[in-house]
Each structure stands twice: as C-alpha cells, then as structure tokens.
C-alpha cells in the first residue's frame, strides 16, 4: 500500500513538473505573439490615442476623467464581445476576416481623407461627418452621453481592426495562445490608450495646479503646460489623421491580392526610399484615393442621414 502511495506521489510530482513547463511555454508563446501583434496594431493604437482627446476636450473639467472612464468601460465591453466572435470566425469562417479588415481600412481611409480635406480647407468644418464638440443642449447628462457615444463609435471601429489584425497574426497558434494574446492586447489597447488620453486631457489642470506653487520653476512648467495644451490637441489631430491614412491604406493594400504589387514595386529604388514608400507614401496615397472615392459616392448617394 505504501508503495502504491509513493508511486502516486511520484506521478503527481511528474505531472506537476510537466504542467508547469507547459504553462511556462504557453506564457512565453503568449508574450512573444503579443509583442508581434502589438507591432502590427501600433498605428491603430496611435490613431486611437490621438483621436479620442478631441471628443473629450470640450467636456467640463470636473467631468473629463469620468467621461474617459465611461468610454474605457464601453471599450472593454466591446472588445470582450469581439474576442469570442473573432475566434469563432477564425475557426468556422476565416474568409470573413479579410472583408472585415478591408471595410475597416476603408473607413479609416475615408475618415483620414475627410479630416485632411477639412484641414486643407476643401471641406468646411461644419460639413465634417463627426461633430467633436459638445451638443447644443442644456441637458448635461444627455450632452455627456452623446460625447461618450461618439467616441465609442470611433473606438469600436478601431477596436474591430485591432482584434482582427491580432487574430489574423495568431490564426495558426493553439486556441489557448490565441485567447491569451487577444485578452492581453485588448487590455493593453484599452488601458494604455485611455491612460494616456487621461494624462493629455488633464495636462492643463496640472499646469494650473503648478502655477499656484511658490516655486518659479513649477510656475514656469505650469504656464508651459497650459499654453501647450491647444497645440498638443492640434498636433494630435494631425497625428491621428496621418495614422488613419497609413493604417487604412496598409490594411487595404495587404488584404487585396491585386494591390500586393504596391508594396514591392519600389524595391529597386535607392537608399531608404523602398521602406518609405511601403510604410508611408504608398499606403497614404492609396488611402486618399479610396477616401476620395467614398466621399464622392457619399455625395452622389440620394439618401443621406
């Protein structure tokens, strides 16, 4: 009897060692695949970080962080719904993933092109599809909800692209690795983005706080933060627009077979031009072309909201 107990104990120890090694290997796989996935979704994360502050910038100062938290919670909820759907699509209808990516890329191309046209004066600000200002209403709760809903709509499109790009990069990995990578990327994409958004939005408040200090250095830093806030928001608008065009164009280019040649036709050019063409010039140009086509179709469509 004691021999059997010893054997069972030894077997349990062996299984424990094996389980530990498997778990460690899985964690390593998740970490490695997460790093690869984040490199592919970096442009969308930059876009998200640069775009969201424009929705919140006109919110009352004391409500800025609560509004950002509302958007964060809805973003997490949306990603939690997207993850199982993405896994199911990968297993049962993988052909759907490319159209999803192309549609999302086209939306980003449209948004980026319209934003560029607005900044260059081809489209008046009031004609732009999104109104990033607070609604003209006395009902602050309704106004806040409208702001949150507007931000969440944009975040949802970007989240779909993040999840789609992530699942496509780990489609051949085991289910546990896919799920782990999706969860980690979703958490990073949410809390990193909205943590940075929160810091950007409260930059001027920090500046006012420092200005009240007796220390001249603190006062100087405070003044710099207050004066820099409008410039930061304006710069973020340009960064977000460029990120939209780059990401949208790249997604379209890499998911339509007939456009694959665009990523390689400049390989014979000297110096860093091939890399510059593939990462910036070609996708941005393609996105602008797609965006102009969508804007033209939208203008010609008789039924508009």
VENHUUR-V504954 format. One record per residue. RES is the residue in one small letter. PHI is phi in whole degrees, -180 to 180 (none if undefined). OMEGA is omega in whole degrees, -180 to 180 (NA if undefined). NEAR is the number of other ideal C-beta (glycine too) atoms within 10 Angstrom. Layout:
# VENHUUR-V504954
res = {RES:RES}
phi = {PHI:PHI}
omega = {OMEGA:OMEGA}
near = {NEAR:NEAR}
This chain:
# VENHUUR-V504954
res = {x:x:x:x:x:x:x:x:x:x:x:x:x:x:x:x:x:x:x:x:x:x:x:x:x:x:x:x:x:x:x:x:x:x:x:x:x:x:x:x:x:x:x:x:x:x:x:x:x:x:x:x:x:x:x:x:x:x:x:x:x:x:x:x:x:x:x:x:x:x:x:x:x:x:x:x:x:x:x:x:x:x:x:x:x:x:x:x:x:x:x:x:x:x:x:x:x:x:x:x:x:x:x:x:x:x:x:x:x:x:x:x:x:x:x:x:x:x:x:x:x:x:x:x:x:x:x:x:x:x:x:x:x:x:x:x:x:x:x:x:x:x:x:x:x:x:x:x:x:x:x:x:x:x:x:x:x:x:x:x:x:x:x:x:x:x:x:x:x:x:x:x:x:x:x:x:x:x:x:x:x:x:x:x:x:x:x:x:x:x:x:x:x:x:x:x:x:x:x:x:x:x:x:x:x:x:x:x:x:x:x:x:x:x:x:x:x:x:x:x:x:x:x:x:x:x:x:x:x:x:x:x:x:x:x:x:x:x:x:x:x:x:x:x:x:x:x:x:x:x:x:x:x:x:x:x:x:x:x:x:x:x:x:x:x:x:x:x:x:x:x:x:x:x:x:x:x:x:x:x:x:x:x:x:x:x:x:x:x:x:x:x:x:x:x:x:x:x:x:x:x:x:x:x:x}
phi = {none:-65:-65:-64:-63:-65:-64:-62:-64:-66:-63:-62:-63:-62:-62:-63:-64:-61:-61:-64:-65:-63:-62:-64:-63:-64:-64:-63:-61:-63:-64:-65:-68:-63:-61:-65:-66:-64:-65:-78:-101:-57:-62:-69:-63:-63:-59:-60:-64:-80:-86:-60:-56:-68:-75:-94:-61:-97:-77:-55:-53:-73:-106:-62:-66:-59:-66:-61:-66:-61:-64:-60:-64:-69:-65:-63:-61:-63:-67:-63:-76:-72:-60:-64:-64:-63:-65:-62:-62:-60:-85:-111:-150:-61:-66:-74:-63:-62:-60:-62:-64:-65:-63:-64:-63:-67:-63:-64:-62:-63:-62:-65:-67:-65:-64:-62:-62:-67:-67:-88:90:-77:-125:-70:-57:-75:-87:-65:-63:-107:-105:-85:-90:-70:-61:-81:-151:-85:-83:-65:-65:-65:-64:-65:-62:-64:-62:-61:-64:-64:-65:-67:-61:-66:-61:-63:-60:-66:-65:-59:-66:-62:-65:-64:-65:-66:-66:-68:-81:-122:-60:-93:-83:-60:-57:-61:-68:-57:-63:-62:-65:-61:-66:-64:-62:-62:-66:-64:-62:-86:-74:-67:-62:-78:-66:-66:-59:-60:-66:-65:-65:-92:-60:-70:-64:-62:-62:-63:-63:-69:-65:-79:-77:-80:-72:-65:-64:-61:-64:-66:-65:-60:-62:-63:-65:-66:-70:-81:-57:-61:-67:-63:-63:-66:-64:-62:-61:-69:-62:-61:-64:-64:-63:-58:-67:-63:-68:-60:-63:-65:-63:-63:-63:-89:-115:-117:-54:-67:-105:-60:-63:-64:-83:-128:-68:-97:-62:-87:-74:-77:55:-92:-58:-57:-65:-64:-65:-69:-88:-129:-61:-65:-63:-66:-62:-61:-63:-65:-62:-63:-62:-63:-62:-66:-62:-64:-63:-63:-65:-85:-73:-70:-106:-128:-69}
omega = {-180:177:178:179:179:180:179:179:179:179:178:178:179:179:179:179:179:-180:180:179:179:180:180:178:179:179:177:179:-180:-179:-179:-179:177:179:178:-179:180:178:180:-177:-176:-179:179:178:177:179:-180:-179:-178:-175:-171:-179:-179:177:-171:-170:-179:177:176:-172:-176:-180:-176:-179:175:179:178:179:176:179:180:-179:179:177:177:179:-179:180:178:177:-176:-173:179:178:180:179:179:178:-179:-177:-171:-180:-176:-179:-180:-173:-179:176:178:179:-179:178:178:178:178:177:179:178:178:-180:-180:-180:179:177:178:179:178:-179:-180:176:179:177:177:-176:-176:179:-176:-172:-177:174:-176:-180:178:179:-179:-177:178:-179:-175:179:178:179:180:179:179:178:180:-178:178:179:-178:178:178:180:-179:178:-179:179:177:179:179:-179:-178:178:-180:-178:178:-180:-180:-174:-178:-179:176:-177:-179:179:178:-178:-180:-180:180:-179:-178:179:180:180:179:-178:-178:-172:177:-179:-174:171:178:178:179:179:180:-177:-177:-177:-179:177:175:178:178:179:-179:-180:-180:179:-180:-179:-177:179:178:180:179:178:179:179:179:180:-179:-180:-176:-175:179:180:178:180:179:179:179:177:178:180:179:180:-180:179:177:-178:-180:-177:-179:179:-180:180:179:-175:-175:-179:173:-174:-176:-178:-179:-178:-179:-178:-176:-173:-178:-176:-177:179:-175:172:-175:-177:178:180:179:179:-175:-174:-173:-170:-177:-180:180:179:179:-180:180:178:179:-180:179:178:-180:179:180:178:180:179:-176:-179:-177:-177:180:179:NA}
near = {5:6:7:8:9:10:10:10:10:10:10:10:10:10:10:10:10:10:10:10:10:11:11:10:11:14:12:11:17:22:12:13:21:21:11:13:24:19:10:16:24:12:23:26:20:19:29:28:21:24:26:29:25:19:27:22:19:12:20:12:11:8:15:19:16:13:19:24:13:18:25:20:14:16:24:17:11:18:23:11:13:21:19:11:12:24:17:10:17:19:11:8:9:12:7:13:18:16:10:17:20:17:16:24:27:19:21:29:28:22:25:26:26:23:23:20:18:18:14:8:8:12:17:9:11:7:10:14:13:15:14:19:14:17:13:7:10:6:10:12:8:11:19:18:14:16:24:21:13:18:26:21:11:21:25:16:18:25:23:21:25:28:25:25:21:27:24:19:20:23:14:8:17:11:11:13:20:23:17:20:25:25:15:18:27:21:12:16:26:21:13:14:25:22:13:16:25:18:11:20:22:17:17:19:16:15:20:13:13:19:15:9:12:6:10:8:9:15:15:12:16:20:14:13:20:17:11:14:20:11:9:14:16:12:12:21:18:13:15:23:21:20:24:31:28:23:29:32:29:23:28:24:19:19:19:15:8:6:14:12:9:19:17:12:13:15:11:8:12:6:7:9:13:17:12:13:19:18:15:15:14:22:26:22:14:22:30:18:14:23:26:15:14:17:17:10:10:12:8:7:8:4:4:6:3}
